[in-house]
Amino acid sequence: MVSLSDLQGMSRAASIHDAGSARAGRSPRKRQALELFSGLPQRYDLLSAALSFGQDPRWRRALVRAIAPAPGERVLDVATGTGMVAAELLRHGCSVVALDQSPEMLAGARRRFGAEAGRLPAGAGAQRRVELVQGEAEALPFAADSFDALTFTYLLRYVDDPAATMRELARVLRPGGRIASLEFGIPPRLLARLAWGAYTALGLPALGRAVSREWGEVGRFLGPSIRDFYARHPLERIVEHWRRAGLEEVHVRRMSLGGGVLMWARRAPAAAAARVRSGAGP
């Protein structure tokens, strides 16, 4: 575990634990995600906000509020990227484990937490801890019931089996623990949907190309990726994945005219979750 107070002055030798998944043998979807994001961490924060019309930071703050993190709790942030959600969680006084499959993104997270430690007064970060872990959401390197709360962002579009991934996320959450996710959405109303279609087809690729070749690829990829995901997994089916994973009180909130989708729930008590997973019902 890496304490923020210990991060000041740390170099690239800062500890990142490898969960043991090699790139060889990954599915085409997983390899595409790794290759797509490998060159992006340098300007990820600024450009992710730009690609979402400035809404991404607001969405991420809402994500953290949805799980209501409390001081002293242990929270897992999956698909942490450069650590934007993890940094917001730390402001609530909890300890954070931040996991991502991309070593390049985790390097960006290391830089973030090193810079934030440098701005803290002496001793201010002693109780606010973050651990960076390289691993995959489909096979989390943690024991069952390990976390009080869990967040994940822009994840399910990049996994081969969203239902199985939801079961794995729920596995490491303690009974009664909170879970929340953030994903891009497709606006349900006609005018907003037409504007979204034009922006994702024309605006995003142009904006990305203006920055770099890598971001141009992301701009070109994002709109079709979102449309394909919801064609295969409508929102109602995703809600069902959550429930079948043993999660209850599932809430869905469309944000920014539907361009973002925030979901949150609680893990059911152990006995109820077991009945749901076995198909016996509540």
Buried (B, 14 or more C-beta within 10 A) or exposed (E): EBBBBBBBEBEEEBEBBEBEBEEEEBEEEBEBBBEBBEBBBBBBBEBBBBBBBEBBBBBBBBBBBBBEBEEEBBBBBBBBBBBBBBBBBBEBEBBBBBBBBBBBBBBBBBBBBBEBBEEBEEEEBEBBBBBBBBBBBBEBBBEEBBBBBBBBBBBBBBBEEBBBBBBBBBBBBBBEBBBBBBBBBBBEEEEBBEBBBEBBEEBBBEBBBEBBEBBBBBBBBBBEBBBEBBEEBEBEEBBBBBBBBBBBEBEBEBBBBBBBBBBBBBBBEBEBBEBBBEEEEE
